[in-house]
């Protein structure tokens, strides 16, 4: 059974992060992905939207997938349903990405286990905004 890193390890990880690629970041300001990502921008993180149809979100150019992002990604934050996590983990492992955050309410134990086995640090079923606000500031 998957267990998240403790709050201290979570904060240590987030202190190393500058750039967050957000898979499933919606251009709709009423969606949780938008609000959480805007808040993380407010904390000083660079947010790179990953969405197949949008052009710009939160003042940033949007990329259709992780492979098309032209700069280093420190952490991948996922706002997609559990059935899509496997393909996201596959892409992260192929690209050699080291940190994966699967947002609150999204659980895919097998994909998380594969990511861990591939050397990734994984947080799952947690809100990056809430954890950063509550434990890391």
MOGIMO-V702409 format. One record per helix or strand of 3 or more residues. SS is the DSSP state (alpha for helix, beta for strand). FROM is the first residue (numbers start at 1). TO is the last residue. Records with the same first field share a line. If there is no record, write none. Layout:
BEGIN
SS = FROM-TO + FROM-TO
END
This chain:
BEGIN
alpha = 7-16 + 32-42 + 66-68 + 82-95 + 109-117 + 128-136
beta = 19-23 + 46-50 + 75-78 + 99-103 + 121-126
END
